[in-house]
Amino acid sequence: MSTTKTIKTARLEARVSPELAELIERAADMEGLSKTGFMVRVLKKEAERVIRESEIIRLSVLDQERFAQAILDPPEPTAALKKAFARRRELLGAD
């Protein structure tokens, strides 16, 4: 009894200039890939880069030190923060 796996795909379409289509085809040929294979590889790589960069917070050395200091020695809560926590307790009945 053999089981076959169905691979689901989604279709993407793009209209590009003839010059860009030629450029993509040339690059795909150089990589030994089909145009589709080339575009999928490039799009995946770029999508992962964009997501990775948007999920990472980059701080200067000075900002890293300030952040660490704030965690190690947090400032006293302000009156506004104390009021907000009191209101939260009042509304939610929890600490």
N, C-alpha and C positions, 0 to 999 in steps of 0.2 A: 504494500500500500504506500503510494508516494504522495507526499504533500507538496503542493506548489505554492510558493509565496507570491502574492500579487503586490507589485510595487505600484503605489499610487504616485501620480505626478500631477502637477498643476501647470497650466500653460501661461506663459508670459509673452507678451508681444510688445514690440517697440518699433516705431517708425524712425529711421535714421537717414541721414543724407547718403547719397551714393558714395561720397568720399569716405565717410565713416564706415560704411559697409565694406568697402574695399580695404580699408585699414584693418578692420577686424578680421577679415578673411586672410589677409597677408600675415597678420600676427598668429592666427590660428594655424595656418600652414607651417609657419616657422616652429611652432610648438608641437606639431604633429597631431593636432586636434581638429575636430570638426568645429564649425563656427559656434554651434550650440554648446559643445563641450568647453570651448574656450570662454564663451560668455558666462556660462554657469560657474566656472572656476573663478573668473575675475569678479563676478558679482558676489559670490559667496565670500570671497576673501575681503572685499571692500565692505560688505554688510557687517561681517564680524568685526572689522576694524572700527567702524563707526559705532557699533554697539559697545565694544570694549572701551573706547575712548570716552563715551558718554557715561559709563558706569564707574569710571575711575576719577577720583578727586585728586588733583595734583596741587601740592602746596610747596611754597618756597621753604628753604631751610628755616628762615625766621618764623614763618607761619606754622611750621611743624613744631618748633620749640614753643610757640605761644599756645598751640593746641594741647601739647603734652602738659604744659604748666597749668592750663585751665582744668585739665582732668586731675592732675596731682594736687592742686591747691585751688579748688573752685572758689569763686567770689561768693560773698554772702548774698542771699536772695534779696532782691529789691522789694520795696513795698508793693509794687504792681504785681510781682510774681507771687508774693504771699497772698495778695488779694485774689489772684487767679486760682491758686490752689484751694483757698477757702471756698470759693464759688464752685469749684469742681466737686469738692467734698459735699457741699450743700446739694448740688444737683444729682450726683451719683451715689452719695452716701458711702463712699469708699476712699481708702487712702492709696 
